[in-house]
């Protein structure tokens, strides 16, 4: 499960399609609420969430990506 806006990408939950076909309705609704919250964060909010361990910054090919 990924949601992205502009330069931000959040990887939240992943599963193999061989293990599970899709998300349940209540899970989808919860992830949509989470996306709204994360994507509303400004730079300070992202820094606070990262310091608290709620999100982890991931570097890929020498480029910084916010998770």
PQR file with spaces between the fields and no chain letter, atoms N, CA, C, O and H, PARSE charges and radii, in Angstrom:
ATOM       1  N    UNK     1       0.857   -1.163    0.000 -0.4000 1.5000
ATOM       2  CA   UNK     1       0.000    0.000    0.000 -0.0000 2.0000
ATOM       3  C    UNK     1       0.899    1.221    0.000  0.5500 1.7000
ATOM       4  O    UNK     1       1.780    1.346    0.851 -0.5500 1.4000
ATOM       5  N    UNK     2       0.691    2.093   -0.916 -0.4000 1.5000
ATOM       6  CA   UNK     2       1.497    3.300   -1.062 -0.0000 2.0000
ATOM       7  C    UNK     2       0.581    4.464   -1.369  0.5500 1.7000
ATOM       8  O    UNK     2      -0.386    4.331   -2.119 -0.5500 1.4000
ATOM       9  H    UNK     2      -0.024    1.992   -1.607  0.4000 1.0000
ATOM      10  N    UNK     3       0.892    5.594   -0.786 -0.4000 1.5000
ATOM      11  CA   UNK     3       0.238    6.797   -1.256 -0.0000 2.0000
ATOM      12  C    UNK     3       1.295    7.859   -1.450  0.5500 1.7000
ATOM      13  O    UNK     3       2.288    7.907   -0.724 -0.5500 1.4000
ATOM      14  H    UNK     3       1.678    5.702   -0.177  0.4000 1.0000
ATOM      15  N    UNK     4       1.072    8.710   -2.440 -0.4000 1.5000
ATOM      16  CA   UNK     4       2.093    9.655   -2.839 -0.0000 2.0000
ATOM      17  C    UNK     4       1.455   10.981   -3.232  0.5500 1.7000
ATOM      18  O    UNK     4       0.383   11.027   -3.835 -0.5500 1.4000
ATOM      19  H    UNK     4       0.266    8.670   -3.029  0.4000 1.0000
ATOM      20  N    UNK     5       2.149   12.057   -2.872 -0.4000 1.5000
ATOM      21  CA   UNK     5       1.766   13.389   -3.330 -0.0000 2.0000
ATOM      22  C    UNK     5       3.045   14.181   -3.498  0.5500 1.7000
ATOM      23  O    UNK     5       3.851   14.277   -2.573 -0.5500 1.4000
ATOM      24  H    UNK     5       3.020   12.020   -2.383  0.4000 1.0000
ATOM      25  N    UNK     6       3.229   14.744   -4.666 -0.4000 1.5000
ATOM      26  CA   UNK     6       4.440   15.520   -4.921 -0.0000 2.0000
ATOM      27  C    UNK     6       5.679   14.679   -4.695  0.5500 1.7000
ATOM      28  O    UNK     6       5.807   13.590   -5.254 -0.5500 1.4000
ATOM      29  H    UNK     6       2.574   14.667   -5.417  0.4000 1.0000
ATOM      30  N    UNK     7       6.600   15.182   -3.872 -0.4000 1.5000
ATOM      31  CA   UNK     7       7.837   14.473   -3.604 -0.0000 2.0000
ATOM      32  C    UNK     7       7.766   13.512   -2.446  0.5500 1.7000
ATOM      33  O    UNK     7       8.774   12.890   -2.110 -0.5500 1.4000
ATOM      34  H    UNK     7       6.497   16.067   -3.417  0.4000 1.0000
ATOM      35  N    UNK     8       6.608   13.365   -1.818 -0.4000 1.5000
ATOM      36  CA   UNK     8       6.463   12.460   -0.675 -0.0000 2.0000
ATOM      37  C    UNK     8       5.841   11.144   -1.099  0.5500 1.7000
ATOM      38  O    UNK     8       4.901   11.109   -1.892 -0.5500 1.4000
ATOM      39  H    UNK     8       5.789   13.870   -2.091  0.4000 1.0000
ATOM      40  N    UNK     9       6.380   10.065   -0.557 -0.4000 1.5000
ATOM      41  CA   UNK     9       5.791    8.749   -0.779 -0.0000 2.0000
ATOM      42  C    UNK     9       5.790    8.019    0.551  0.5500 1.7000
ATOM      43  O    UNK     9       6.807    7.995    1.244 -0.5500 1.4000
ATOM      44  H    UNK     9       7.144   10.094    0.087  0.4000 1.0000
ATOM      45  N    UNK    10       4.679    7.433    0.911 -0.4000 1.5000
ATOM      46  CA   UNK    10       4.540    6.698    2.164 -0.0000 2.0000
ATOM      47  C    UNK    10       4.220    5.244    1.858  0.5500 1.7000
ATOM      48  O    UNK    10       3.187    4.940    1.261 -0.5500 1.4000
ATOM      49  H    UNK    10       3.853    7.453    0.348  0.4000 1.0000
ATOM      50  N    UNK    11       5.107    4.352    2.269 -0.4000 1.5000
ATOM      51  CA   UNK    11       4.875    2.919    2.136 -0.0000 2.0000
ATOM      52  C    UNK    11       4.319    2.463    3.480  0.5500 1.7000
ATOM      53  O    UNK    11       5.001    2.552    4.501 -0.5500 1.4000
ATOM      54  H    UNK    11       5.946    4.599    2.754  0.4000 1.0000
ATOM      55  N    UNK    12       3.088    1.978    3.480 -0.4000 1.5000
ATOM      56  CA   UNK    12       2.396    1.708    4.724 -0.0000 2.0000
ATOM      57  C    UNK    12       2.219    0.220    4.987  0.5500 1.7000
ATOM      58  O    UNK    12       2.420   -0.233    6.114 -0.5500 1.4000
ATOM      59  H    UNK    12       2.534    1.905    2.651  0.4000 1.0000
ATOM      60  N    UNK    13       1.854   -0.532    3.991 -0.4000 1.5000
ATOM      61  CA   UNK    13       1.517   -1.931    4.205 -0.0000 2.0000
ATOM      62  C    UNK    13       1.683   -2.672    2.899  0.5500 1.7000
ATOM      63  O    UNK    13       1.197   -2.229    1.858 -0.5500 1.4000
ATOM      64  H    UNK    13       1.691   -0.164    3.075  0.4000 1.0000
ATOM      65  N    UNK    14       2.357   -3.782    2.951 -0.4000 1.5000
ATOM      66  CA   UNK    14       2.544   -4.563    1.736 -0.0000 2.0000
ATOM      67  C    UNK    14       2.170   -6.017    1.959  0.5500 1.7000
ATOM      68  O    UNK    14       2.300   -6.540    3.066 -0.5500 1.4000
ATOM      69  H    UNK    14       2.752   -4.142    3.797  0.4000 1.0000
ATOM      70  N    UNK    15       1.709   -6.659    0.911 -0.4000 1.5000
ATOM      71  CA   UNK    15       1.397   -8.081    0.981 -0.0000 2.0000
ATOM      72  C    UNK    15       1.497   -8.673   -0.410  0.5500 1.7000
ATOM      73  O    UNK    15       1.269   -7.999   -1.415 -0.5500 1.4000
ATOM      74  H    UNK    15       1.603   -6.234    0.011  0.4000 1.0000
ATOM      75  N    UNK    16       1.837   -9.930   -0.442 -0.4000 1.5000
ATOM      76  CA   UNK    16       1.920  -10.639   -1.718 -0.0000 2.0000
ATOM      77  C    UNK    16       0.510  -10.970   -2.194  0.5500 1.7000
ATOM      78  O    UNK    16      -0.329  -11.417   -1.412 -0.5500 1.4000
ATOM      79  H    UNK    16       2.021  -10.478    0.375  0.4000 1.0000
ATOM      80  N    UNK    17       0.259  -10.751   -3.468 -0.4000 1.5000
ATOM      81  CA   UNK    17      -1.061  -11.073   -4.017 -0.0000 2.0000
ATOM      82  C    UNK    17      -1.368  -12.563   -3.906  0.5500 1.7000
ATOM      83  O    UNK    17      -2.534  -12.956   -3.939 -0.5500 1.4000
ATOM      84  H    UNK    17       0.941  -10.388   -4.103  0.4000 1.0000
ATOM      85  N    UNK    18      -0.342  -13.392   -3.775 -0.4000 1.5000
ATOM      86  CA   UNK    18      -0.586  -14.825   -3.600 -0.0000 2.0000
ATOM      87  C    UNK    18      -1.075  -15.128   -2.181  0.5500 1.7000
ATOM      88  O    UNK    18      -1.695  -16.165   -1.947 -0.5500 1.4000
ATOM      89  H    UNK    18       0.606  -13.073   -3.748  0.4000 1.0000
ATOM      90  N    UNK    19      -0.796  -14.218   -1.229 -0.4000 1.5000
ATOM      91  CA   UNK    19      -1.259  -14.399    0.144 -0.0000 2.0000
ATOM      92  C    UNK    19      -2.647  -13.816    0.374  0.5500 1.7000
ATOM      93  O    UNK    19      -3.408  -14.283    1.222 -0.5500 1.4000
ATOM      94  H    UNK    19      -0.292  -13.376   -1.419  0.4000 1.0000
ATOM      95  N    UNK    20      -2.947  -12.801   -0.394 -0.4000 1.5000
ATOM      96  CA   UNK    20      -4.169  -12.051   -0.142 -0.0000 2.0000
ATOM      97  C    UNK    20      -4.565  -11.309   -1.407  0.5500 1.7000
ATOM      98  O    UNK    20      -3.709  -10.721   -2.067 -0.5500 1.4000
ATOM      99  H    UNK    20      -2.329  -12.422   -1.082  0.4000 1.0000
ATOM     100  N    UNK    21      -5.829  -11.325   -1.753 -0.4000 1.5000
ATOM     101  CA   UNK    21      -6.249  -10.695   -3.000 -0.0000 2.0000
ATOM     102  C    UNK    21      -6.363   -9.186   -2.885  0.5500 1.7000
ATOM     103  O    UNK    21      -5.939   -8.464   -3.787 -0.5500 1.4000
ATOM     104  H    UNK    21      -6.524  -11.803   -1.217  0.4000 1.0000
ATOM     105  N    UNK    22      -6.928   -8.699   -1.789 -0.4000 1.5000
ATOM     106  CA   UNK    22      -7.181   -7.271   -1.675 -0.0000 2.0000
ATOM     107  C    UNK    22      -7.369   -6.877   -0.216  0.5500 1.7000
ATOM     108  O    UNK    22      -7.404   -7.733    0.668 -0.5500 1.4000
ATOM     109  H    UNK    22      -7.272   -9.286   -1.056  0.4000 1.0000
ATOM     110  N    UNK    23      -7.489   -5.586    0.025 -0.4000 1.5000
ATOM     111  CA   UNK    23      -7.781   -5.075    1.363 -0.0000 2.0000
ATOM     112  C    UNK    23      -9.275   -5.216    1.645  0.5500 1.7000
ATOM     113  O    UNK    23     -10.105   -5.146    0.738 -0.5500 1.4000
ATOM     114  H    UNK    23      -7.461   -4.890   -0.693  0.4000 1.0000
ATOM     115  N    UNK    24      -9.594   -5.414    2.916 -0.4000 1.5000
ATOM     116  CA   UNK    24     -11.002   -5.385    3.311 -0.0000 2.0000
ATOM     117  C    UNK    24     -11.473   -3.930    3.317  0.5500 1.7000
ATOM     118  O    UNK    24     -10.660   -3.010    3.402 -0.5500 1.4000
ATOM     119  H    UNK    24      -8.920   -5.471    3.653  0.4000 1.0000
ATOM     120  N    UNK    25     -12.763   -3.732    3.227 -0.4000 1.5000
ATOM     121  CA   UNK    25     -13.340   -2.382    3.153 -0.0000 2.0000
ATOM     122  C    UNK    25     -12.913   -1.516    4.335  0.5500 1.7000
ATOM     123  O    UNK    25     -12.540   -0.358    4.148 -0.5500 1.4000
ATOM     124  H    UNK    25     -13.423   -4.479    3.157  0.4000 1.0000
ATOM     125  N    UNK    26     -12.964   -2.067    5.554 -0.4000 1.5000
ATOM     126  CA   UNK    26     -12.598   -1.279    6.728 -0.0000 2.0000
ATOM     127  C    UNK    26     -11.107   -0.927    6.719  0.5500 1.7000
ATOM     128  O    UNK    26     -10.720    0.136    7.203 -0.5500 1.4000
ATOM     129  H    UNK    26     -13.267   -3.008    5.706  0.4000 1.0000
ATOM     130  N    UNK    27     -10.275   -1.810    6.176 -0.4000 1.5000
ATOM     131  CA   UNK    27      -8.844   -1.515    6.062 -0.0000 2.0000
ATOM     132  C    UNK    27      -8.614   -0.373    5.073  0.5500 1.7000
ATOM     133  O    UNK    27      -7.818    0.528    5.337 -0.5500 1.4000
ATOM     134  H    UNK    27     -10.590   -2.674    5.782  0.4000 1.0000
ATOM     135  N    UNK    28      -9.299   -0.410    3.951 -0.4000 1.5000
ATOM     136  CA   UNK    28      -9.165    0.627    2.943 -0.0000 2.0000
ATOM     137  C    UNK    28      -9.571    1.985    3.523  0.5500 1.7000
ATOM     138  O    UNK    28      -8.889    2.985    3.298 -0.5500 1.4000
ATOM     139  H    UNK    28      -9.945   -1.143    3.737  0.4000 1.0000
ATOM     140  N    UNK    29     -10.662    2.021    4.256 -0.4000 1.5000
ATOM     141  CA   UNK    29     -11.117    3.270    4.879 -0.0000 2.0000
ATOM     142  C    UNK    29     -10.083    3.790    5.869  0.5500 1.7000
ATOM     143  O    UNK    29      -9.827    4.993    5.930 -0.5500 1.4000
ATOM     144  H    UNK    29     -11.216    1.209    4.439  0.4000 1.0000
ATOM     145  N    UNK    30      -9.490    2.889    6.643 -0.4000 1.5000
ATOM     146  CA   UNK    30      -8.469    3.282    7.612 -0.0000 2.0000
ATOM     147  C    UNK    30      -7.231    3.828    6.913  0.5500 1.7000
ATOM     148  O    UNK    30      -6.681    4.842    7.342 -0.5500 1.4000
ATOM     149  H    UNK    30      -9.697    1.912    6.594  0.4000 1.0000
ATOM     150  N    UNK    31      -6.788    3.180    5.850 -0.4000 1.5000
ATOM     151  CA   UNK    31      -5.621    3.667    5.108 -0.0000 2.0000
ATOM     152  C    UNK    31      -5.897    5.015    4.458  0.5500 1.7000
ATOM     153  O    UNK    31      -4.995    5.847    4.358 -0.5500 1.4000
ATOM     154  H    UNK    31      -7.235    2.356    5.501  0.4000 1.0000
ATOM     155  N    UNK    32      -7.108    5.242    4.023 -0.4000 1.5000
ATOM     156  CA   UNK    32      -7.452    6.551    3.451 -0.0000 2.0000
ATOM     157  C    UNK    32      -7.371    7.641    4.513  0.5500 1.7000
ATOM     158  O    UNK    32      -6.892    8.741    4.237 -0.5500 1.4000
ATOM     159  H    UNK    32      -7.841    4.566    4.104  0.4000 1.0000
ATOM     160  N    UNK    33      -7.834    7.348    5.720 -0.4000 1.5000
ATOM     161  CA   UNK    33      -7.724    8.315    6.822 -0.0000 2.0000
ATOM     162  C    UNK    33      -6.257    8.581    7.162  0.5500 1.7000
ATOM     163  O    UNK    33      -5.861    9.725    7.387 -0.5500 1.4000
ATOM     164  H    UNK    33      -8.223    6.454    5.945  0.4000 1.0000
ATOM     165  N    UNK    34      -5.466    7.528    7.195 -0.4000 1.5000
ATOM     166  CA   UNK    34      -4.043    7.670    7.469 -0.0000 2.0000
ATOM     167  C    UNK    34      -3.363    8.508    6.387  0.5500 1.7000
ATOM     168  O    UNK    34      -2.520    9.350    6.696 -0.5500 1.4000
ATOM     169  H    UNK    34      -5.787    6.599    7.012  0.4000 1.0000
ATOM     170  N    UNK    35      -3.719    8.287    5.141 -0.4000 1.5000
ATOM     171  CA   UNK    35      -3.155    9.074    4.039 -0.0000 2.0000
ATOM     172  C    UNK    35      -3.476   10.548    4.216  0.5500 1.7000
ATOM     173  O    UNK    35      -2.605   11.399    4.032 -0.5500 1.4000
ATOM     174  H    UNK    35      -4.404    7.603    4.890  0.4000 1.0000
ATOM     175  N    UNK    36      -4.713   10.858    4.572 -0.4000 1.5000
ATOM     176  CA   UNK    36      -5.097   12.251    4.804 -0.0000 2.0000
ATOM     177  C    UNK    36      -4.223   12.884    5.884  0.5500 1.7000
ATOM     178  O    UNK    36      -3.770   14.019    5.736 -0.5500 1.4000
ATOM     179  H    UNK    36      -5.420   10.167    4.722  0.4000 1.0000
ATOM     180  N    UNK    37      -3.987   12.143    6.976 -0.4000 1.5000
ATOM     181  CA   UNK    37      -3.175   12.656    8.087 -0.0000 2.0000
ATOM     182  C    UNK    37      -1.722   12.865    7.672  0.5500 1.7000
ATOM     183  O    UNK    37      -1.160   13.937    7.902 -0.5500 1.4000
ATOM     184  H    UNK    37      -4.355   11.221    7.096  0.4000 1.0000
ATOM     185  N    UNK    38      -1.118   11.865    7.072 -0.4000 1.5000
ATOM     186  CA   UNK    38       0.298   11.960    6.694 -0.0000 2.0000
ATOM     187  C    UNK    38       0.525   13.034    5.637  0.5500 1.7000
ATOM     188  O    UNK    38       1.481   13.804    5.730 -0.5500 1.4000
ATOM     189  H    UNK    38      -1.574   10.995    6.885  0.4000 1.0000
ATOM     190  N    UNK    39      -0.339   13.088    4.643 -0.4000 1.5000
ATOM     191  CA   UNK    39      -0.146   14.040    3.556 -0.0000 2.0000
ATOM     192  C    UNK    39      -0.435   15.473    3.974  0.5500 1.7000
ATOM     193  O    UNK    39      -0.070   16.405    3.256 -0.5500 1.4000
ATOM     194  H    UNK    39      -1.115   12.463    4.568  0.4000 1.0000
ATOM     195  N    UNK    40      -1.076   15.671    5.108 -0.4000 1.5000
ATOM     196  CA   UNK    40      -1.328   17.011    5.631 -0.0000 2.0000
ATOM     197  C    UNK    40      -0.153   17.543    6.449  0.5500 1.7000
ATOM     198  O    UNK    40      -0.125   18.727    6.786 -0.5500 1.4000
ATOM     199  H    UNK    40      -1.373   14.914    5.690  0.4000 1.0000
ATOM     200  N    UNK    41       0.817   16.683    6.772 -0.4000 1.5000
ATOM     201  CA   UNK    41       1.950   17.116    7.582 -0.0000 2.0000
ATOM     202  C    UNK    41       2.853   18.071    6.804  0.5500 1.7000
ATOM     203  O    UNK    41       3.141   17.852    5.627 -0.5500 1.4000
ATOM     204  H    UNK    41       0.794   15.722    6.498  0.4000 1.0000
ATOM     205  N    UNK    42       3.296   19.138    7.484 -0.4000 1.5000
ATOM     206  CA   UNK    42       4.298   20.021    6.894 -0.0000 2.0000
ATOM     207  C    UNK    42       5.678   19.495    7.293  0.5500 1.7000
ATOM     208  O    UNK    42       5.777   18.439    7.918 -0.5500 1.4000
ATOM     209  H    UNK    42       3.062   19.315    8.440  0.4000 1.0000
ATOM     210  N    UNK    43       6.732   20.212    6.942 -0.4000 1.5000
ATOM     211  CA   UNK    43       8.094   19.754    7.224 -0.0000 2.0000
ATOM     212  C    UNK    43       8.309   19.524    8.721  0.5500 1.7000
ATOM     213  O    UNK    43       8.943   18.545    9.113 -0.5500 1.4000
ATOM     214  H    UNK    43       6.652   21.069    6.434  0.4000 1.0000
ATOM     215  N    UNK    44       7.790   20.412    9.548 -0.4000 1.5000
ATOM     216  CA   UNK    44       7.940   20.253   10.999 -0.0000 2.0000
ATOM     217  C    UNK    44       7.194   19.023   11.490  0.5500 1.7000
ATOM     218  O    UNK    44       7.716   18.270   12.312 -0.5500 1.4000
ATOM     219  H    UNK    44       7.275   21.208    9.230  0.4000 1.0000
ATOM     220  N    UNK    45       5.981   18.811   10.998 -0.4000 1.5000
ATOM     221  CA   UNK    45       5.194   17.642   11.376 -0.0000 2.0000
ATOM     222  C    UNK    45       5.867   16.341   10.976  0.5500 1.7000
ATOM     223  O    UNK    45       5.842   15.363   11.722 -0.5500 1.4000
ATOM     224  H    UNK    45       5.557   19.423   10.330  0.4000 1.0000
ATOM     225  N    UNK    46       6.473   16.335    9.786 -0.4000 1.5000
ATOM     226  CA   UNK    46       7.213   15.148    9.350 -0.0000 2.0000
ATOM     227  C    UNK    46       8.415   14.895   10.257  0.5500 1.7000
ATOM     228  O    UNK    46       8.705   13.748   10.596 -0.5500 1.4000
ATOM     229  H    UNK    46       6.494   17.130    9.179  0.4000 1.0000
ATOM     230  N    UNK    47       9.117   15.962   10.650 -0.4000 1.5000
ATOM     231  CA   UNK    47      10.275   15.817   11.540 -0.0000 2.0000
ATOM     232  C    UNK    47       9.853   15.280   12.893  0.5500 1.7000
ATOM     233  O    UNK    47      10.543   14.432   13.459 -0.5500 1.4000
ATOM     234  H    UNK    47       8.881   16.894   10.374  0.4000 1.0000
ATOM     235  N    UNK    48       8.737   15.753   13.422 -0.4000 1.5000
ATOM     236  CA   UNK    48       8.225   15.277   14.709 -0.0000 2.0000
ATOM     237  C    UNK    48       7.823   13.800   14.611  0.5500 1.7000
ATOM     238  O    UNK    48       8.137   13.008   15.499 -0.5500 1.4000
ATOM     239  H    UNK    48       8.176   16.441   12.962  0.4000 1.0000
ATOM     240  N    UNK    49       7.135   13.441   13.538 -0.4000 1.5000
ATOM     241  CA   UNK    49       6.726   12.045   13.349 -0.0000 2.0000
ATOM     242  C    UNK    49       7.938   11.132   13.201  0.5500 1.7000
ATOM     243  O    UNK    49       7.942   10.006   13.700 -0.5500 1.4000
ATOM     244  H    UNK    49       6.880   14.085   12.817  0.4000 1.0000
ATOM     245  N    UNK    50       8.955   11.620   12.519 -0.4000 1.5000
ATOM     246  CA   UNK    50      10.176   10.828   12.356 -0.0000 2.0000
ATOM     247  C    UNK    50      10.895   10.671   13.693  0.5500 1.7000
ATOM     248  O    UNK    50      11.353    9.575   14.018 -0.5500 1.4000
ATOM     249  H    UNK    50       8.952   12.534   12.114  0.4000 1.0000
ATOM     250  N    UNK    51      10.999   11.742   14.470 -0.4000 1.5000
ATOM     251  CA   UNK    51      11.655   11.682   15.784 -0.0000 2.0000
ATOM     252  C    UNK    51      10.926   10.727   16.727  0.5500 1.7000
ATOM     253  O    UNK    51      11.551   10.080   17.567 -0.5500 1.4000
ATOM     254  H    UNK    51      10.626   12.632   14.206  0.4000 1.0000
ATOM     255  N    UNK    52       9.609   10.642   16.586 -0.4000 1.5000
ATOM     256  CA   UNK    52       8.802    9.759   17.434 -0.0000 2.0000
ATOM     257  C    UNK    52       8.831    8.312   16.957  0.5500 1.7000
ATOM     258  O    UNK    52       8.353    7.420   17.658 -0.5500 1.4000
ATOM     259  H    UNK    52       9.101   11.168   15.904  0.4000 1.0000
ATOM     260  N    UNK    53       9.384    8.073   15.775 -0.4000 1.5000
ATOM     261  CA   UNK    53       9.443    6.725   15.229 -0.0000 2.0000
ATOM     262  C    UNK    53       8.190    6.311   14.480  0.5500 1.7000
ATOM     263  O    UNK    53       8.043    5.146   14.108 -0.5500 1.4000
ATOM     264  H    UNK    53       9.772    8.797   15.206  0.4000 1.0000
ATOM     265  N    UNK    54       7.282    7.258   14.254 -0.4000 1.5000
ATOM     266  CA   UNK    54       6.043    6.940   13.531 -0.0000 2.0000
ATOM     267  C    UNK    54       6.299    6.737   12.045  0.5500 1.7000
ATOM     268  O    UNK    54       5.583    5.987   11.380 -0.5500 1.4000
ATOM     269  H    UNK    54       7.401    8.204   14.556  0.4000 1.0000
ATOM     270  N    UNK    55       7.326    7.411   11.528 -0.4000 1.5000
ATOM     271  CA   UNK    55       7.738    7.229   10.146 -0.0000 2.0000
ATOM     272  C    UNK    55       9.255    7.062   10.122  0.5500 1.7000
ATOM     273  O    UNK    55       9.953    7.490   11.041 -0.5500 1.4000
ATOM     274  H    UNK    55       7.906    8.019   12.068  0.4000 1.0000
ATOM     275  N    UNK    56       9.747    6.441    9.072 -0.4000 1.5000
ATOM     276  CA   UNK    56      11.180    6.206    8.909 -0.0000 2.0000
ATOM     277  C    UNK    56      11.579    6.719    7.539  0.5500 1.7000
ATOM     278  O    UNK    56      10.925    6.421    6.540 -0.5500 1.4000
ATOM     279  H    UNK    56       9.180    6.093    8.325  0.4000 1.0000
ATOM     280  N    UNK    57      12.647    7.488    7.495 -0.4000 1.5000
ATOM     281  CA   UNK    57      13.144    7.981    6.218 -0.0000 2.0000
ATOM     282  C    UNK    57      13.972    6.893    5.548  0.5500 1.7000
ATOM     283  O    UNK    57      14.810    6.256    6.186 -0.5500 1.4000
ATOM     284  H    UNK    57      13.179    7.730    8.307  0.4000 1.0000
ATOM     285  N    UNK    58      13.729    6.686    4.254 -0.4000 1.5000
ATOM     286  CA   UNK    58      14.426    5.655    3.498 -0.0000 2.0000
ATOM     287  C    UNK    58      15.203    6.322    2.376  0.5500 1.7000
ATOM     288  O    UNK    58      14.682    7.190    1.676 -0.5500 1.4000
ATOM     289  H    UNK    58      13.049    7.203    3.736  0.4000 1.0000
ATOM     290  N    UNK    59      16.461    5.907    2.209 -0.4000 1.5000
ATOM     291  CA   UNK    59      17.266    6.428    1.111 -0.0000 2.0000
ATOM     292  C    UNK    59      17.358    5.360    0.031  0.5500 1.7000
ATOM     293  O    UNK    59      17.563    4.180    0.315 -0.5500 1.4000
ATOM     294  H    UNK    59      16.884    5.202    2.778  0.4000 1.0000
ATOM     295  N    UNK    60      17.203    5.798   -1.212 -0.4000 1.5000
ATOM     296  CA   UNK    60      17.216    4.878   -2.345 -0.0000 2.0000
ATOM     297  C    UNK    60      18.057    5.495   -3.455  0.5500 1.7000
ATOM     298  O    UNK    60      17.786    6.611   -3.898 -0.5500 1.4000
ATOM     299  H    UNK    60      17.037    6.757   -1.443  0.4000 1.0000
ATOM     300  N    UNK    61      19.079    4.767   -3.904 -0.4000 1.5000
ATOM     301  CA   UNK    61      19.940    5.261   -4.989 -0.0000 2.0000
ATOM     302  C    UNK    61      20.451    6.672   -4.711  0.5500 1.7000
ATOM     303  O    UNK    61      20.438    7.536   -5.588 -0.5500 1.4000
ATOM     304  H    UNK    61      19.299    3.860   -3.545  0.4000 1.0000
ATOM     305  N    UNK    62      20.903    6.890   -3.469 -0.4000 1.5000
ATOM     306  CA   UNK    62      21.447    8.178   -3.039 -0.0000 2.0000
ATOM     307  C    UNK    62      20.438    9.305   -3.050  0.5500 1.7000
ATOM     308  O    UNK    62      20.827   10.469   -2.949 -0.5500 1.4000
ATOM     309  H    UNK    62      20.914    6.189   -2.756  0.4000 1.0000
ATOM     310  N    UNK    63      19.173    9.006   -3.167 -0.4000 1.5000
ATOM     311  CA   UNK    63      18.138   10.019   -3.094 -0.0000 2.0000
ATOM     312  C    UNK    63      17.345    9.776   -1.810  0.5500 1.7000
ATOM     313  O    UNK    63      17.055    8.630   -1.466 -0.5500 1.4000
ATOM     314  H    UNK    63      18.858    8.060   -3.248  0.4000 1.0000
ATOM     315  N    UNK    64      16.999   10.838   -1.110 -0.4000 1.5000
ATOM     316  CA   UNK    64      16.239   10.705    0.126 -0.0000 2.0000
ATOM     317  C    UNK    64      14.746   10.661   -0.211  0.5500 1.7000
ATOM     318  O    UNK    64      14.236   11.490   -0.964 -0.5500 1.4000
ATOM     319  H    UNK    64      17.234   11.769   -1.389  0.4000 1.0000
ATOM     320  N    UNK    65      14.074    9.685    0.358 -0.4000 1.5000
ATOM     321  CA   UNK    65      12.636    9.504    0.164 -0.0000 2.0000
ATOM     322  C    UNK    65      12.007    9.457    1.540  0.5500 1.7000
ATOM     323  O    UNK    65      12.485    8.711    2.394 -0.5500 1.4000
ATOM     324  H    UNK    65      14.489    9.011    0.970  0.4000 1.0000
ATOM     325  N    UNK    66      10.945   10.228    1.796 -0.4000 1.5000
ATOM     326  CA   UNK    66      10.233   10.197    3.065 -0.0000 2.0000
ATOM     327  C    UNK    66       9.237    9.061    3.054  0.5500 1.7000
ATOM     328  O    UNK    66       8.451    8.931    2.116 -0.5500 1.4000
ATOM     329  H    UNK    66      10.556   10.835    1.102  0.4000 1.0000
ATOM     330  N    UNK    67       9.260    8.235    4.089 -0.4000 1.5000
ATOM     331  CA   UNK    67       8.270    7.160    4.202 -0.0000 2.0000
ATOM     332  C    UNK    67       7.281    7.513    5.268  0.5500 1.7000
ATOM     333  O    UNK    67       6.356    6.745    5.531 -0.5500 1.4000
ATOM     334  H    UNK    67       9.899    8.341    4.852  0.4000 1.0000
